[in-house]
Amino acid sequence: MAGRLNPTNRSDQSDIPVQAREIASAHRAGRQSRFLRRKFYARGLRMRWIAAGGLCALLLVFAYAAMAPSTRQITQEDIRAAVLHTLETHALPSPAAKAYAVIRPAVVSVRRMDLEKTGGADIERSVGSGVVIVDKGTILTNLHVVLGAKRVGVIFADGLESDATITGVWPEHDLAVLQARTIPDGLAVATIRSTADLALGDQVFAVGFPFGIGPSVTAGVVSGLRREFRSPQGKRLLTNLIQFDAAANPGSSGGPLVTADGAVVGIVTGILNPTQQRVFVGIGFAVPIENAAAAVGVPPF
């Protein structure tokens, strides 16, 4: 009949919304699956980059370790071998050389001069030794070196020559103090050391101008302490002297007697010789530095 709906047509039309929903749902599921796949791929890619970076760092560490020199703990045997090698390949300075290098800048030549009446050059009568103990040009020497001099001259280590005046004498110790009128720049001063711990057998060195030759250095040991000595030229008895066997001769008088570290322990004052010859036979004497420093008026220690 006209106007009635076909049952078959109704059924087909009612199914359209259901199919659309299914298709939309399928599209959403596909998009979600693709998103998850992309997310998983990106995460996997990051992990691969991280792993590759870590591998490169590990390879660099191994390469550095392979190229870097291996280190090990230094043993006592290594130290001993190094010291032995140094001793075999390098000559060490002797104790005398080291002591001389320390004291030499402070040692001076002391000249006793006589005035020439005719107006010519002054005449050098004798040469002795001295040592600078104050940087203002104060010099210690023996009294017998300058005794009776009309003029006293000194020559410093750098070659500078200067007149000097006698500012003090102590005959009981055969000492004289000189003051140089001109001093070099940066004048070196001797280091002095107490004789309280000086012992027989200790190394000592005499530095001076024996027979005017020098500066010269001789080596020996302390042979005795608190000795007495009367020089053939004088009547005065000197006491509390250091006896030593480093060679000393006329001209050595007034020079320093020093230890292995170059410190002054005495002022060379005389030699003992049972004959009339003024040459060294093995026994020399020095005034202890305590007495010498007291002559200057300054406590040495």
C-alpha positions, 0 to 999 in steps of 0.5 A: 500500500501507498505510504507504508515504509519498507521494512528492509529500507528501515533496517539499512538506514538504522545501521548507518550510524553504527557503521560510522561509529565503528569507522571512527573508532577504528580511525582513533585506534589507528592514530593511537597505535601510530602515536605509540609506535612513534613514541616508542621509536623516539624513546628507543632512538634516545636510548641508542644515542645515550648508549653510543655516547657512553660507548664513545666515552668508554673508548676514550678512557681506554685509549687514554689509559693505553697511551698514558705512562703507567705509574707505580709507587716509588720504592726505597730502591728507586731512591737509592739508585737515583742517588747513586747515579747522581754521585757517579755522574756529578762531582760534589764540591769538597768541604774545603771548597764549600767553606771557602765559597762561603767565607771568601767574600768577607776575607781581606788582605791587610797591608802595613805601609810605610810613608815614603819620605821622598814623596813617592809611593808608600812602601809595603812592609808586610801583608796579613789577612783580615775578615769583615764582621760588620757591614759598615767595613769593620774588620778583625785582624791581628795586632802584630799585623798592623803594629807600628804601621804608618798607614794601613791599607785593605783590599776587599774580595772584589778588588777595591782598595781602601785605607783603614784606621785602627779603631781598637787594639787588644794586646792580650788577645793579639787583636786589632779592629780596623775601619775601612774608609771606603767599602764596596757595595753589598759588602759581605759579612762573615758569619760567626759561630760559638766555639762552645761545641767545637771538638777535637777532630772537627774539620776547620779551614784557614783562609788568608794570604800566606806570604802575600799569596792568595787568597789561599785555603788550607784544610785541617782539624781542631788539634786542641783547645784552651792552648797557650802560646808565646810568640817568638816576637813578643813577650805576651802569653796568649791563652785559651787558643784553638790549636789546629793543623791546617797549614798557616804561614806568615801572612795568614795571621788575622785570617779566619779559621772556619768550620765546614759551613764557612762560619768563623770560629777563630782568628789565626794568630800564630804558628809554633816552630821550635826552630828559628824558621817562620814556616809551618810545621803542623801546629797553628793557633787561633783566638776564639771568636768569642774573644775576637767579637768582644773586642768589637764590643758586640755580643756575637751570639 
